[in-house]
Amino acid sequence: MVKYIIYAEKLWHKPTWDALIKVVEKKGRSCYLFLMPPQYHYQQSMLGFRGTKEELNYILKKRYGILKRNQKKYGYGIGLRLQFGLNPEQLSEDEKLVGVKYTYNWINNIFRERLSNGKMYEVTNISFGGYKYDDFIKEVCHKNVLRIVDDEVKAITFKDYDLPLNKFKMFGKLVSTLNRIFWRFIKLLLFRGKPKWSARKNKQKY
């Protein structure tokens, strides 16, 4: 059962990387990691990355490769993480489509593999920073068989750079998660209605 949803945005930072490895080695199957591909301008301006685009790309490829190799050993799940930065209404449809497509392709170039039963494994769960997505993004994800994941009732949600977490901080993250879920439920009650995309039956890849 998933107990921890971890949004991984700063794994180029060695202390953050080391703290995450300790968690997955100990908690393993209880964890679901949402990995961000290189988003250079965001990671530079918001998270403090100091280096070139090539260096960011190299570090993340190497560390995500380690996570792939250890996934079966420790049993954690892998998802996609995308930070738009701006609110969706400030972005064109092309920008939103490119963002989702880039994230999907970059992460799956590392994690995609053919299973022993002949089926192809791909990462298909996706989360958006600040929960910033609109109906167009929902439609893009739906058509491409991507499942949008927000908070889960039985899981504590936090970011990789919040690590390490003591019991007090963990309780605070749990309260924040439950609070978001509560208000999201209230909004659903107040603004009921099926999204237009939910009735679509044809699913297609990019």
C-alpha positions in Angstrom: 0.0 0.0 0.0 1.3 3.5 -0.9 1.9 5.6 2.2 4.2 8.2 0.8 3.9 10.2 -2.4 7.2 12.0 -3.1 7.4 14.7 -5.7 11.1 14.5 -6.9 12.2 17.8 -8.3 15.7 18.3 -6.8 17.5 15.0 -7.2 20.5 16.7 -8.9 21.2 18.0 -5.4 23.4 15.3 -3.6 22.0 15.8 0.0 18.5 15.5 -1.4 19.4 12.5 -3.5 21.1 10.8 -0.5 18.1 11.5 1.7 15.7 10.0 -0.9 17.8 6.8 -1.3 17.7 6.3 2.5 13.9 6.6 2.4 13.3 4.2 -0.5 15.8 1.6 0.9 13.8 1.7 4.2 10.2 2.3 3.1 10.4 0.8 -0.5 7.0 -0.5 -1.4 5.3 2.2 0.6 6.7 4.9 -1.7 5.6 6.4 -5.0 8.1 8.7 -6.7 7.0 11.3 -9.2 10.2 12.2 -11.2 10.7 15.5 -12.9 12.7 15.5 -16.2 15.2 18.3 -16.7 13.3 21.6 -16.5 16.3 23.8 -16.6 14.8 27.3 -16.1 12.5 26.1 -13.3 15.1 24.1 -11.5 17.6 27.0 -11.9 15.4 29.9 -10.8 13.1 28.1 -8.2 15.3 25.3 -6.8 18.8 26.8 -7.1 20.5 24.5 -9.6 23.9 25.9 -10.6 25.2 24.4 -13.8 24.5 23.9 -17.5 21.6 22.2 -19.1 23.9 19.4 -20.2 25.1 18.9 -16.6 21.5 18.8 -15.3 20.5 16.3 -18.1 23.5 14.1 -17.3 23.0 14.0 -13.5 19.3 13.2 -13.7 19.8 10.5 -16.4 22.4 8.8 -14.2 20.4 9.0 -11.0 17.1 8.0 -12.6 18.9 5.0 -14.1 19.9 4.0 -10.6 16.3 4.3 -9.5 15.2 2.1 -12.4 17.8 -0.6 -11.6 16.7 -0.6 -7.9 13.0 -0.4 -8.5 12.4 -4.2 -8.4 14.6 -4.6 -5.4 12.8 -2.0 -3.2 9.4 -2.0 -4.9 8.6 1.7 -5.1 6.4 3.1 -7.9 7.4 5.7 -10.5 5.3 8.5 -11.9 5.8 11.6 -14.0 6.2 15.1 -12.5 5.7 18.3 -14.5 6.0 21.9 -13.3 4.3 24.4 -15.6 5.2 27.3 -13.3 2.6 29.6 -14.8 -1.2 29.0 -14.4 -2.6 27.0 -17.4 -4.7 29.9 -18.7 -1.4 31.8 -19.2 -0.1 29.1 -21.5 -1.1 28.2 -25.1 -2.4 24.8 -25.9 0.8 24.0 -27.8 2.9 24.8 -24.7 0.8 22.6 -22.5 0.8 19.7 -25.0 4.6 20.0 -25.5 5.1 20.0 -21.7 3.2 16.8 -21.2 4.7 15.1 -24.2 8.2 16.1 -23.2 7.8 14.8 -19.6 6.3 11.5 -20.8 8.9 10.8 -23.4 12.0 11.9 -21.3 11.1 9.7 -18.3 10.0 6.7 -20.4 13.2 6.8 -22.4 14.7 5.6 -19.2 11.9 3.5 -17.7 10.3 1.9 -20.7 10.9 -1.8 -21.0 9.4 -5.0 -22.4 8.2 -7.3 -19.7 8.6 -11.1 -19.7 4.9 -11.4 -20.8 5.7 -9.4 -24.0 3.9 -6.3 -22.8 5.5 -2.9 -22.8 5.9 -1.2 -19.4 5.6 2.6 -19.4 5.2 5.2 -16.7 1.7 6.5 -17.0 0.8 8.2 -13.7 1.4 12.0 -13.8 1.3 14.8 -11.3 1.4 18.6 -11.9 3.2 21.1 -9.6 0.9 23.3 -7.7 -2.0 21.1 -9.0 -1.9 23.4 -12.1 -3.8 21.7 -14.9 -7.0 22.6 -16.8 -9.6 20.7 -18.9 -7.3 20.8 -22.0 -4.5 19.1 -20.0 -6.9 16.6 -18.6 -8.0 15.8 -22.2 -4.4 15.4 -23.4 -3.7 13.0 -20.5 -7.0 11.1 -21.0 -6.4 10.6 -24.8 -2.9 9.4 -24.1 -3.8 7.0 -21.2 -2.1 9.1 -18.5 -3.7 9.1 -15.1 -3.5 12.4 -13.2 -2.6 11.8 -9.5 -3.2 14.4 -6.8 -3.2 13.4 -3.2 -4.3 10.0 -1.9 -6.4 9.7 1.3 -4.1 7.1 2.8 -0.8 8.6 1.7 1.4 11.5 3.0 2.4 13.8 0.2 5.7 15.8 0.2 8.6 16.9 -2.0 12.1 15.4 -2.1 13.7 18.5 -0.7 11.5 18.3 2.4 13.7 15.3 3.4 14.7 14.1 6.0 11.3 14.3 7.8 11.1 13.7 11.5 7.8 12.6 13.1 6.7 16.1 13.8 7.2 17.3 10.2 5.6 14.1 8.9 2.5 14.8 11.0 2.4 18.3 9.5 2.6 16.9 5.9 -0.2 14.5 6.7 -2.4 17.4 8.0 -1.6 19.4 4.9 -2.5 16.5 2.6 -5.8 15.8 4.3 -6.6 19.5 4.2 -6.1 19.6 0.4 -8.2 16.5 -0.1 -11.0 17.9 2.1 -11.2 21.2 0.1 -10.9 19.4 -3.2 -13.9 17.3 -2.1 -15.9 20.4 -1.2 -15.2 21.9 -4.6 -16.4 18.8 -6.3 -19.6 18.9 -4.3 -20.2 22.6 -5.2 -19.2 22.4 -8.8 -20.4 19.0 -9.9 -20.5 18.1 -13.6 -18.7 15.7 -15.9 -15.7 17.1 -17.7 -16.2 17.0 -21.5 -13.3 14.7 -22.0 -14.5 12.0 -19.6 -17.0 10.7 -22.2 -14.3 10.1 -24.8 -13.7 6.4 -25.6 -10.9 6.6 -28.2 -7.5 6.5 -26.6 -4.5 7.2 -28.7 -0.8 7.8 -28.2 1.0 10.9 -29.4 
